[in-house]
């Protein structure tokens, strides 16, 4: 039995762990502010079960980085039955926020009327694609909801890391930076495939320079959606001395038909790695776009050296 002053003699007492003083103390975990806007992931391309699974993994990573995050998925070309459209997801988020406010007022709580954006929309795109971004922007406008649209996820060192990992998974690159072991099938030249025209190629080229530094092989970007671009860049790499080429998709996946990627690889005579998919960096970068848009302390998304 416990006494009014504490537990009975002999029972263990759990004392709170004191906070470590000084600059080396562990930082307090970041949580989503109460009433923060939703993070809405705008998923391009034809909806499918595989696309939905990929998007769910991405938002799951974002939630794990920021507990309490309200993260949702809106399909740019959805059907509002199995795959909710971006427009309807935004409208639903606005309705829910208004309902919460009305319930609080009805309960007699002293609450401030919500203001600011209902949601922050993050395009699930590694690089710029003006046609897709116009479509996403139009969906946001059609929803008539106060929402902020962020930039695409790249370029970023974490995307170079993700490309490196995908190449190593396909045995097209060494997994270690120090080159402590060899891979017989490792490529000596990389074609970085993007979609979105010349703007996308230029943006992919920035990440390509970071990838080249990791692999110590030449990397050149090309456009999948421009006829002959992949083959032309592959020929440039071969003429400069590269013999064993690899095609690395600078794509998350849903934004391009997989058949187009396979056809380009065959035309250029390249092996290919998988698209970036739900690599953990994708969820972290989506969250970084969200926290930056809101001006809250972000979890710094930094590249980590391959081991």
N, C-alpha and C positions, 0 to 999 in steps of 0.2 A: 504493500500500500504506500501511496505517496502522502507526504505531509504537505501542509499549506506552503511550506518553504522549499519544497523540492521532493525528489524521489526518495523512497525509503533507503536506509543505509545498505550498502552492498550492491545496489543496482548501478549498472553503468550509466554514465551521463554523456550524451552526445553534445559536444560543444560546437558551435559554428566555427568553421575554419577561418582564421584571420586572413584578411586580404594582404597579399605580399606587398610590402612597401617598395617605393623606388621605381625607377623607370623600367625595370625588367619584370614588373608584375604582369600577370596575364590580363589582357584586355577583357572588359565585359563583353559578352556575346551581343551582337547586333540583332535586334528584332524589328519587325515591321511596325512603324508607328500606328497607333490606334486610328482607325478611319482612313488609312492610307489608300490611295487609288489602287485599282486592280492592275496587275501586269497582264496584258492581253497579248499572247503570242500570235502574230499574224502568219498563218501557214499558207504559202503559195502552192500552185500546182493542183493537179487532179487529186481530190481526196480519196483515201483508201485506208484500209485497216492498218497497213504498214506505216503510212504517213501519220495516222493518229497515234500509233504506238510510239513512234519517234518523238512526236511533239509532247506526248505525256512524259516521256523520259526527260526531255529537256526541262519542262516545268517542274518535274520532281527534283531535279538537281538544283534549280533556282530556289525552290521551297526549303531544301535542306540547308542552303547557304543563308537564308533569311527566314527564320521561323515566324509564323504568323502571316506570311505573304499570301495574298489573294491572287493566285495565278490562274488564268483561263486560256482557252485555246479557241481561236476563231479562224475558220477556213476562208481564204480569199475567194475560192470558187466552191463554197459549200452549198448544201441544199436545204438547210434548216430542218432536216429530219434526223438523219444519222450523223450528218456533219454540219454543225451550226455555223452559219456565216459570221464573218467578222462584224458585220452590221448588227445582227441580232444579238451577238454576245455583248456588244457595247450597250445596246438598248436595255438589255436585261440587267447589266451592272448598274446603269443609271436608275432603273426602277427599284432595284434592291436598296440602293443608297437612300432614295427618297422614302421608301417604306420604313427603313430603320429610323430615320429622323422623325417621321410621323408617329411611330410607336413610342419613341422616347418622349416626345411632347405629350402624347396621350397619357403616358405614365407619370407625368408631372415632373420629369427631369429637366434640369436647367442645361439644355444643350444648345450649342451653336449651330445655326443653319449651315449645312455643308456648302463649301465653296471649293474652287480649284478644280482640276481635272478629275473626272470620274475614273479614267483609266490612262495608263501609259501603254501605247501600242508599240511592240518591238517586232520588226520584220524578221522572220526566220530566213535570213539571207546572209551569206558570208560577204558578198560584195554588191555594189550598186547595180541595179537593173531598172532602168528608167520606166520601162513599160509596166513591170510588176509594181514598182513603187507608186506609179500613177493610179493603178488599180486599187492598191491599199489605201492611198490618200482619199480616193473617191468614196470608198466604202466607209471611211471614218466620217467624211462630210455628209454622206447620205444618212448616217445614223442619227445626225443632229444631236450628238452627245459631245460634251466638252472632254476631248481626249487629246493627249499629246502623242505625236508620232516621232519616234527616235530614228537615228541613222541605222544603217545596217551594222552587222557585227564586226566587220573587218575594215581595213587591215589591222592585224594585231599579232604580237609574238605568240600568243596562245594558239592561233590558227596555224602558224608555222610548226609548232610542236605537234598539233593534231595531224597535219599532213605527214610529218616525219613518222609518227606512230603508224598511220595507215599504210605508208610505204613499207615500213619494216614488217608489218603484219602480212603483207603480200610478198615478203622476201625480196623486195626491190631496193632496200636500203639497210644499212647497218643500224642496229637499235642503239648503239652507243656512240657518243660523240668522240671518245678517245680512240675509236677504231681498234679496240683490243682484240677483236676477232673479225674474220672475213665472212662475207656472204657471197657465194659464187655467182648468184643471179643479180647482185646489186647493180642498179643502173648507174651509168656514168653521165647521164644527162636527163633532166626532168622537164616535161612539158606540163605546165600548170594550166588546166582547163577551166575557163570561167564562162559565164553567160551574162549578157548585158551590153555587148558591143565594146567599143574602144574604151569607154570610161571604166568598164569592169576590168578590162585587160590591164589598164594602168594601175588600178587599185590592187589587182592580184599581183602585179609586178613588185609591189612594196613587200608583200608577204613572201613573194618568191625570193627576194634578196635575203630575207631572214632564213628561209629554208636552205638557200645555197650556202649560207654561213654554217649551218648545222651539218650539212652533208659534205661540204667541200667539193661539190660538183655544180656545173652550170644549170641554172633553172631559168626557163623563159615562159612567159605567159602567152596564152592564145585563147581565141574566142570559139567556143563550141557552136555558137549560133551564127557564125560567119563561115560560109562555105570555103573550104580549103585552108582555113587559118591554122588548124592543128597540123595538117600535113606540111604546110609551109614552114612553120616553126621547127618541126621535127627535122626537116631538111637542113635548116640553118644550123641546128645543133650537130648534125652529122658532118656537115661541111667544116665545122670547127674542131672536129676530132672525136666527138662522142659517137660510140658505136652501139651501146646497149641502152636504149631509151625506155623511159617509163612515163605513163600519163597519170598525173595526180589531179583528181577532180577538186577544184577549189569551190566546192559545192556542198551544201548540207544534204541534199538529196531530193526533196519534193519538188524543187523548182525546175527540174529537167527530166525529160523522158530518158530512162536508162538505155533505151535502144540507140539514142543519139550518141551517147557516150561510147557504147560498144562499137558503133560504126566508125566513129572518129579514131578510136584506138586501132581498129583494123586497117583503116586507110593509111594511118601513119606508121603502121608496123610496130606498135608499142604494146608492151604489157601495161596493165592498168591496176591501180589500187582502188579500194572502196571510197565512196564519198565520205565526208566527215561525219555524217549521221549524228547520233546522240553522244558524241565524245563529250566528256565532262566539261571541257572548256566552253562548249556551246551554251550550256545552261549558265555558267558563270558569267559569260559575256552578255547574255541576255539580261541577267540580273544587274550587271554593271551599267548597262544602258538605262535601266529602270531607276536605279539609285541616283545616277548622275542627273537624270531628268528631274527628279524630285529634290535634288540637293541634299540628300541624306548621306551619312557617312557610308561609303561603299566598302564592300570587301574588295581589297585591291586584287584585280585579276592580273597575275604576273606569270610569265612563262617560267617553267622549271626545266633545267637541263636534263636531257635524256641520259639514262644511266646504262 
